[in-house]
Amino acid sequence: MKTKDVAKQYDLDRDEFESFLKMSNYRSQINNSLLGKTIDDGANIGAIVGDFKKYEERRAQEKANEEARLKKAADDKKAALASMLITSGFNFDGYTITKYSGYISGDDAISVDRGMTVFGPGTNIKDELMDSLVIIRRNALSELKEAAYALGCNAVIGVDFDYLTLDPQTANLSGGTTYQPYVFGVTANGNAVVIVKNE
């Protein structure tokens, strides 16, 4: 009997069914021909289909377990990052530092149009930058926390910010200068540590 007919009769996914047959104990009962895969006439189709359905259930359960594990890991990480303490100082009141894991940093940058325009008012660079600074500082701190988490730490000390401004210019084909948007970057620096609450 053709595997495609079995799959159709029992409402099975043909590709999954044939993949199962290829790696199962039934592979010796499967024949390949120009017309497709067939199952030997003496094979117990009901048993094969039953085993395939058990295999599919097992796979579905394993997938569900893996998704649950990944969700729990993501939730645990989110909680750890939310509770991570950071300071520009070098200690936390009520806590003892038990491990220093080294210097880490987090970065972010934005580009701001120069504000030059032929028609109408241009971009207000100052306002655009001030609005964006809040966002890029927050993103840099998020990266800093991620770096600390990756080292198994739950706090960052000695946090400070470095700022970078780029004024890119390039020569164009007519021999003039093309002014690219301003680029403003920020780096959050600190030392990743493990802290424990004093009793």
C-alpha positions as CSV (number, residue, x, y, z in Angstrom):
1,M,0.0,0.0,0.0
2,K,1.3,3.4,-0.8
3,T,2.3,5.6,2.1
4,K,0.5,8.5,0.6
5,D,-2.7,6.5,0.6
6,V,-2.2,5.5,4.2
7,A,-1.6,9.1,5.1
8,K,-4.8,10.1,3.3
9,Q,-6.9,7.3,4.8
10,Y,-5.9,8.0,8.4
11,D,-5.6,11.8,8.0
12,L,-1.9,12.0,8.6
13,D,0.7,14.4,7.5
14,R,2.4,12.5,4.7
15,D,5.9,14.1,5.1
16,E,5.9,13.5,8.8
17,F,4.6,9.9,8.4
18,E,7.2,9.1,5.8
19,S,9.9,10.6,7.9
20,F,8.8,8.5,10.9
21,L,8.8,5.3,8.8
22,K,12.4,6.1,7.6
23,M,13.8,6.1,11.1
24,S,11.5,3.6,12.8
25,N,11.7,-0.2,13.1
26,Y,9.3,-0.4,10.1
27,R,11.9,0.9,7.7
28,S,12.6,-2.7,6.4
29,Q,9.0,-2.9,5.4
30,I,9.1,0.2,3.2
31,N,10.0,0.1,-0.5
32,N,10.9,3.0,-2.7
33,S,9.8,3.1,-6.3
34,L,9.3,5.6,-9.1
35,L,5.6,5.8,-8.0
36,G,6.6,6.7,-4.4
37,K,7.0,4.8,-1.1
38,T,5.0,1.7,-0.4
39,I,4.5,-0.5,2.7
40,D,4.8,-4.3,2.3
41,D,1.5,-6.1,1.9
42,G,2.1,-8.2,5.0
43,A,2.7,-5.2,7.3
44,N,0.2,-4.3,10.0
45,I,-0.9,-0.9,8.9
46,G,-3.0,-0.3,12.0
47,A,0.0,-0.9,14.3
48,I,2.2,1.3,12.2
49,V,-0.3,4.1,12.3
50,G,-0.8,3.6,16.0
51,D,2.9,3.9,16.7
52,F,3.1,7.0,14.5
53,K,0.4,8.7,16.5
54,K,2.2,7.8,19.7
55,Y,5.3,9.3,18.2
56,E,3.5,12.5,17.2
57,E,2.0,12.8,20.7
58,R,5.5,12.3,22.3
59,R,6.9,15.0,19.9
60,A,4.1,17.4,20.7
61,Q,4.7,16.9,24.5
62,E,8.4,17.4,24.1
63,K,7.8,20.6,22.1
64,A,5.3,21.8,24.8
65,N,7.9,21.0,27.5
66,E,10.6,22.9,25.6
67,E,8.4,25.9,25.1
68,A,7.5,25.9,28.8
69,R,11.2,25.7,29.7
70,L,12.1,28.5,27.4
71,K,9.2,30.7,28.7
72,K,10.3,30.0,32.3
73,A,13.9,30.9,31.4
74,A,12.7,34.1,29.7
75,D,10.5,35.0,32.7
76,D,13.3,34.3,35.2
77,K,15.7,36.4,33.2
78,K,13.1,39.3,32.9
79,A,12.7,39.1,36.7
80,A,16.4,39.1,37.3
81,L,17.0,42.1,35.1
82,A,14.1,44.0,36.7
83,S,15.5,43.4,40.2
84,M,19.2,44.1,39.2
85,L,20.6,47.0,41.2
86,I,22.9,49.5,39.6
87,T,24.8,52.4,41.2
88,S,27.4,55.1,40.3
89,G,28.9,54.3,43.7
90,F,30.9,51.2,44.7
91,N,28.7,49.5,47.3
92,F,25.0,49.1,48.3
93,D,23.7,49.8,51.8
94,G,22.6,46.6,53.4
95,Y,24.5,44.4,50.9
96,T,27.9,42.7,50.7
97,I,29.7,42.2,47.4
98,T,30.8,38.6,47.2
99,K,32.2,38.5,43.7
100,Y,33.7,40.9,41.1
101,S,33.2,39.8,37.5
102,G,34.9,42.6,35.7
103,Y,34.3,45.7,33.6
104,I,31.3,45.7,31.3
105,S,29.6,48.2,29.0
106,G,26.4,48.7,27.0
107,D,26.0,51.0,24.0
108,D,23.4,52.7,21.9
109,A,23.4,55.3,19.2
110,I,21.0,57.4,17.1
111,S,21.3,59.5,14.0
112,V,19.7,62.9,13.8
113,D,19.0,64.8,10.6
114,R,21.0,68.0,10.3
115,G,17.9,70.1,10.0
116,M,18.9,71.6,6.6
117,T,15.9,71.9,4.3
118,V,14.9,73.8,1.2
119,F,11.2,74.0,2.0
120,G,9.8,74.6,5.4
121,P,11.4,74.5,8.9
122,G,14.2,71.9,9.4
123,T,14.7,69.5,12.3
124,N,15.3,71.1,15.7
125,I,18.5,69.2,16.5
126,K,18.6,70.2,20.1
127,D,15.0,69.0,20.9
128,E,15.6,65.8,18.8
129,L,18.8,65.1,20.7
130,M,17.3,65.7,24.2
131,D,14.3,63.5,23.4
132,S,16.6,60.7,22.1
133,L,19.2,60.9,24.9
134,V,16.6,59.5,27.4
135,I,16.0,56.5,25.1
136,I,19.6,55.7,24.2
137,R,20.7,56.0,27.8
138,R,18.0,53.6,28.8
139,N,19.0,51.2,26.0
140,A,22.6,51.4,27.0
141,L,21.7,50.6,30.6
142,S,19.6,47.6,29.4
143,E,22.6,46.3,27.5
144,L,24.7,46.8,30.6
145,K,22.3,44.8,32.7
146,E,22.3,42.1,30.0
147,A,26.1,41.9,30.1
148,A,26.0,41.6,33.9
149,Y,23.3,38.9,33.7
150,A,25.4,36.9,31.2
151,L,28.3,36.9,33.7
152,G,25.9,35.5,36.4
153,C,25.9,38.8,38.4
154,N,22.9,40.6,40.0
155,A,24.3,44.2,40.3
156,V,26.5,46.7,38.6
157,I,28.7,49.3,40.5
158,G,30.6,52.3,39.4
159,V,28.2,53.1,36.5
160,D,29.0,56.1,34.4
161,F,28.2,57.3,30.8
162,D,30.5,58.2,27.9
163,Y,29.1,60.3,25.1
164,L,30.2,60.4,21.5
165,T,29.2,62.8,18.7
166,L,30.1,62.1,15.0
167,D,29.8,64.7,12.3
168,P,30.2,62.6,9.2
169,Q,31.0,64.2,5.9
170,T,31.8,62.6,2.5
171,A,32.9,63.9,-0.8
172,N,30.2,63.6,-3.5
173,L,30.7,63.0,-7.3
174,S,30.5,66.7,-8.1
175,G,33.5,67.5,-5.9
176,G,31.4,69.0,-3.1
177,T,30.8,67.8,0.4
178,T,27.8,65.7,1.4
179,Y,26.8,66.1,5.1
180,Q,25.4,63.0,6.6
181,P,23.1,63.0,9.7
182,Y,24.7,63.6,13.0
183,V,25.4,60.5,15.1
184,F,25.1,60.6,18.8
185,G,26.2,57.6,20.9
186,V,26.3,56.7,24.5
187,T,28.1,54.0,26.4
188,A,27.2,52.9,29.9
189,N,30.2,51.5,31.8
190,G,30.4,49.7,35.1
191,N,31.6,46.7,37.0
192,A,29.5,43.5,37.3
193,V,29.3,42.1,40.8
194,V,27.3,39.6,42.9
195,I,25.7,41.0,46.0
196,V,24.0,39.3,48.9
197,K,21.7,41.0,51.4
198,N,23.1,41.4,54.9
199,E,21.2,39.5,57.6
